[in-house]
Amino acid sequence: MTTKETPAATAGATKAKSPLHQMTLEHPTQFWNDGCEETTLRTAMEHGATGATSNPVLVLEAIDADPARWREVTAQLVRDHGNETEEQIAWRLVAKLAVNAAALLEPMFHASNGARGRLSLQVSPRLYPSAAAMVEQGVGFTKLAPNVAVKVPAVGGGIDAMEELTARGIVVNATVSFTVAQTVAVADAVERGLVRAKAAGIDTSGMTPWCTIMVGRLDDHLRDQAKDRGLSMDPEVIRQASTAVMREAYRVFRERGYRTTLLAAAMRSHHHWSEFIGGDVVVTIPPAWQTKFNAAGVDVRARMQEQVSPAVVESLLSNFHDFHRAFAVDGMTTPEFAQFGASKKTLHQFLGGYERLLSFVRHVMLPLDAETVPKGKA
């Protein structure tokens, strides 16, 4: 893994505005805004955020933050592209949101020579089985702004898609990822893609690939299993499952020298931020959790190199087969990734969010009698 410039060495007289900002100034750990809504992204950037991410659920949250505005934008898209399907209009709407967020980050992107300031934009969840379809959509995303990274699920055809996109010089970010085995498969695919890109004469020096571990969702999955089995487990033990997986993946990445940077997502408590401080990683944090973390009174110190208690790891291994699958480097094969419990739950949520986005567009295109669409300009 490449080592980033140490923030503390370049911060100068900059004063931290919050604990999150302090982290970015004193440690190599970055944080991103988990969402593409403009107001919250601006606030996050004031507190040190160096990127942003999106998915169907987050797009809906951005729309819900200013529904009148985005309903009118959608209505105008319908008027301008009257022969297109609701799905085509939905992606034009996503593009509008993405372009606005990417523009806020673009000065940082250029100032850092691409090391920071990217918007991670997720491909359609419907495409997860098809590498070719995800590559085609991902290539289209890169035409929206120079600082777009393509977010691809680490299931189905996603591993092949990430290799192909990387080979074309496109920065990727893996999502729907919960296990060390998935992160290793992603990093290996990226390495293969980088070799191919260099062979094709593509300059890869500014490429900054990422691989997400959805830490909170792994803990959720194990809690669900404990409940379903009537297993009495200390919640604190289960809470540490994702910390153990994140730190093990980090150890493997550093040992193997992967170019890919790990990213923690899906916050459930301050531990999903504080336990990773000091690592050369990214933590992507929803706006509400940013507020909570900044007010939590947690000491901003390096913890990434600390170990989860061996007794805790042994308890998790002995009680949860799925923790072994998540923790072991060879815990799963690539064809098994999509069938992992947390993967299936997350894909269903993303697909549900996508359906709700299409429903929003549908009600603009075909408003029911009680609904109105702002007139705007024809």
TIZA-68971 format. One record per residue (C-alpha): z, y, x; residue in one letter. Coordinates in steps of 0.2 Angstrom, whole numbers, padded with zeros to 4 digits, always signed. Example, Ala and Ser with C-alpha at 12.3 -4.5 7.8 and 13.67 -1.06 7.14 Angstrom:
<sites>
+0039-0022+0062A/+0036-0005+0068S/
</sites>
This chain:
<sites>
+0000+0000+0000M/-0004+0017+0006T/+0010+0029+0009T/+0009+0046+0001K/+0014+0062+0008E/+0033+0064+0007T/+0036+0077-0006P/+0052+0084+0002A/+0042+0088+0018A/+0030+0099+0008T/+0042+0106-0005A/+0047+0121+0005G/+0058+0133-0005A/+0053+0125-0022T/+0069+0123-0033K/+0070+0109-0044A/+0070+0113-0063K/+0077+0097-0069S/+0082+0079-0062P/+0064+0073-0065L/+0058+0088-0055H/+0071+0084-0041Q/+0065+0067-0040M/+0047+0072-0037T/+0052+0085-0024L/+0064+0073-0014E/+0056+0056-0016H/+0039+0048-0016P/+0042+0043-0034T/+0030+0052-0046Q/+0031+0054-0065F/+0017+0055-0078W/+0018+0062-0096N/+0016+0047-0107D/+0004+0056-0119G/-0010+0068-0119C/-0004+0081-0132E/-0006+0098-0123E/+0010+0106-0127T/+0021+0092-0121T/+0009+0089-0106L/+0012+0107-0100R/+0031+0106-0101T/+0030+0089-0092A/+0020+0097-0078M/+0033+0112-0077E/+0045+0098-0072H/+0035+0089-0059G/+0023+0078-0069A/+0008+0073-0059T/-0003+0064-0072G/-0004+0058-0090A/-0009+0043-0099T/-0015+0038-0116S/-0018+0024-0128N/-0022+0023-0147P/-0004+0025-0152V/-0002+0040-0141L/-0018+0048-0147V/-0011+0047-0165L/+0005+0055-0159E/-0005+0070-0152A/-0014+0071-0169I/+0003+0071-0178D/+0009+0085-0167A/-0004+0097-0175D/-0013+0087-0189P/-0021+0102-0197A/-0030+0107-0181R/-0036+0089-0177W/-0041+0086-0195R/-0052+0101-0194E/-0059+0096-0177V/-0063+0079-0185T/-0071+0087-0200A/-0082+0097-0188Q/-0087+0081-0179L/-0092+0073-0195V/-0102+0088-0200R/-0111+0088-0183D/-0114+0070-0182H/-0116+0065-0200G/-0125+0048-0197N/-0112+0041-0185E/-0099+0028-0190T/-0081+0031-0192E/-0078+0022-0175E/-0091+0033-0166Q/-0082+0049-0173I/-0065+0042-0168A/-0071+0040-0150W/-0078+0058-0151R/-0061+0063-0156L/-0052+0054-0142V/-0064+0062-0130A/-0059+0079-0137K/-0041+0076-0133L/-0045+0068-0116A/-0055+0083-0111V/-0041+0095-0115N/-0028+0085-0106A/-0039+0082-0091A/-0043+0101-0090A/-0024+0104-0088L/-0022+0092-0074L/-0039+0096-0065E/-0032+0110-0054P/-0019+0098-0047M/-0032+0085-0045F/-0043+0096-0034H/-0028+0103-0024A/-0022+0085-0019S/-0040+0079-0016N/-0038+0066-0030G/-0021+0060-0026A/-0013+0067-0041R/-0019+0075-0057G/-0027+0061-0066R/-0028+0057-0085L/-0027+0038-0088S/-0038+0034-0103L/-0038+0017-0111Q/-0053+0007-0117V/-0053+0001-0135S/-0041-0013-0138P/-0054-0022-0148R/-0064-0025-0131L/-0050-0035-0122Y/-0060-0051-0121P/-0076-0044-0114S/-0077-0037-0096A/-0094-0031-0099A/-0089-0021-0114A/-0074-0013-0106M/-0085-0009-0090V/-0098+0000-0101E/-0085+0010-0110Q/-0075+0014-0094G/-0091+0021-0086V/-0093+0032-0101G/-0075+0039-0099F/-0079+0045-0082T/-0092+0057-0088K/-0079+0066-0098L/-0070+0074-0083A/-0069+0071-0064P/-0051+0066-0065N/-0051+0052-0078V/-0045+0035-0073A/-0050+0020-0084V/-0035+0010-0092K/-0039-0008-0094V/-0028-0022-0101P/-0023-0035-0088A/-0028-0049-0100V/-0044-0057-0107G/-0059-0050-0097G/-0048-0036-0090G/-0046-0043-0072I/-0065-0045-0070D/-0068-0027-0078A/-0056-0019-0066M/-0065-0027-0051E/-0082-0021-0057E/-0076-0004-0061L/-0068-0002-0044T/-0084-0008-0036A/-0093+0006-0044R/-0080+0019-0037G/-0070+0021-0053I/-0051+0022-0052V/-0042+0010-0064V/-0025+0008-0071N/-0020-0009-0078A/-0010-0010-0094T/-0004-0024-0106V/+0005-0030-0090S/+0023-0037-0089F/+0023-0049-0075T/+0022-0051-0056V/+0008-0063-0058A/-0002-0050-0068Q/+0001-0036-0055T/-0005-0048-0041V/-0021-0053-0050A/-0024-0034-0053V/-0021-0029-0035A/-0032-0043-0029D/-0046-0039-0041A/-0045-0020-0035V/-0046-0026-0017E/-0061-0036-0020R/-0069-0021-0029G/-0065-0009-0015L/-0073-0021-0002V/-0089-0021-0013R/-0088-0002-0015A/-0087+0000+0003K/-0102-0012+0006A/-0112-0001-0007A/-0108+0014+0003G/-0096+0022-0009I/-0082+0033-0002D/-0066+0024-0007T/-0054+0036+0002S/-0049+0046-0013G/-0047+0031-0025M/-0029+0029-0031T/-0029+0013-0042P/-0013+0009-0052W/-0005-0006-0061C/+0007-0004-0075T/+0022-0015-0078I/+0028-0011-0096M/+0046-0014-0091V/+0054-0010-0108G/+0042-0022-0117R/+0047-0036-0106L/+0065-0033-0110D/+0061-0032-0128D/+0052-0049-0128H/+0067-0058-0120L/+0079-0050-0132R/+0068-0056-0146D/+0068-0074-0139Q/+0087-0073-0137A/+0089-0068-0155K/+0076-0081-0161D/+0085-0095-0152R/+0103-0089-0157G/+0107-0087-0138L/+0122-0077-0134S/+0117-0066-0119M/+0125-0051-0111D/+0113-0037-0116P/+0116-0030-0098E/+0109-0046-0091V/+0093-0045-0101I/+0091-0026-0097R/+0090-0030-0079Q/+0075-0042-0081A/+0062-0029-0080S/+0071-0021-0065T/+0070-0037-0056A/+0052-0040-0060V/+0047-0022-0055M/+0056-0023-0038R/+0049-0040-0035E/+0031-0034-0038A/+0035-0019-0027Y/+0041-0031-0013R/+0025-0041-0014V/+0014-0026-0014F/+0022-0019+0001R/+0021-0035+0010E/+0003-0038+0006R/-0002-0020+0009G/-0011-0018-0008Y/-0020-0001-0011R/-0014-0001-0029T/+0002+0008-0034T/+0014+0001-0047L/+0018+0011-0062L/+0033+0008-0074A/+0030+0011-0092A/+0038+0008-0110A/+0055+0017-0108M/+0070+0009-0116R/+0085+0017-0106S/+0087+0028-0091H/+0087+0013-0080H/+0068+0012-0083H/+0067+0028-0073W/+0083+0028-0062S/+0082+0011-0055E/+0065+0015-0047F/+0068+0031-0039I/+0064+0031-0021G/+0049+0019-0023G/+0032+0024-0019D/+0028+0021-0038V/+0024+0031-0054V/+0035+0031-0069V/+0026+0036-0085T/+0039+0044-0097I/+0037+0050-0116P/+0042+0068-0119P/+0057+0063-0129A/+0063+0052-0115W/+0060+0066-0102Q/+0072+0076-0112T/+0085+0062-0112K/+0083+0058-0094F/+0085+0076-0089N/+0101+0077-0099A/+0108+0060-0094A/+0118+0066-0079G/+0111+0052-0068V/+0112+0054-0049D/+0095+0057-0043V/+0095+0045-0028R/+0085+0031-0021A/+0088+0014-0029R/+0071+0005-0028M/+0076-0005-0012Q/+0093-0011-0020E/+0093-0029-0026Q/+0097-0035-0044V/+0112-0047-0042S/+0106-0065-0038P/+0118-0071-0051A/+0109-0060-0064V/+0092-0067-0059V/+0098-0085-0059E/+0105-0082-0077S/+0089-0075-0083L/+0079-0090-0074L/+0090-0103-0082S/+0090-0096-0099N/+0072-0089-0101F/+0056-0099-0096H/+0046-0083-0099D/+0057-0074-0086F/+0052-0087-0074H/+0034-0084-0079R/+0036-0065-0077A/+0046-0065-0060F/+0037-0078-0050A/+0021-0073-0041V/+0013-0089-0047D/+0022-0089-0064G/+0005-0088-0074M/-0013-0091-0072T/-0025-0078-0077T/-0031-0087-0093P/-0013-0087-0098E/-0010-0068-0097F/-0016-0065-0115A/-0005-0078-0122Q/+0011-0071-0115F/+0022-0066-0129G/+0024-0048-0123A/+0005-0047-0121S/+0002-0053-0139K/+0014-0041-0147K/+0008-0026-0137T/-0011-0030-0141L/-0006-0031-0159H/+0002-0014-0158Q/-0012-0006-0149F/-0024-0014-0162L/-0014-0008-0176G/-0013+0010-0169G/-0032+0009-0167Y/-0034+0004-0185E/-0023+0019-0190R/-0034+0031-0180L/-0049+0024-0189L/-0040+0027-0205S/-0037+0045-0201F/-0055+0047-0197V/-0060+0038-0213R/-0049+0050-0224H/-0058+0064-0216V/-0075+0057-0219M/-0071+0051-0237L/-0056+0061-0243P/-0048+0054-0259L/-0047+0066-0274D/-0030+0072-0269A/-0035+0076-0251E/-0044+0091-0244T/-0053+0094-0228V/-0053+0111-0220P/-0070+0119-0223K/-0072+0127-0205G/-0090+0132-0200K/-0105+0122-0206A/
</sites>
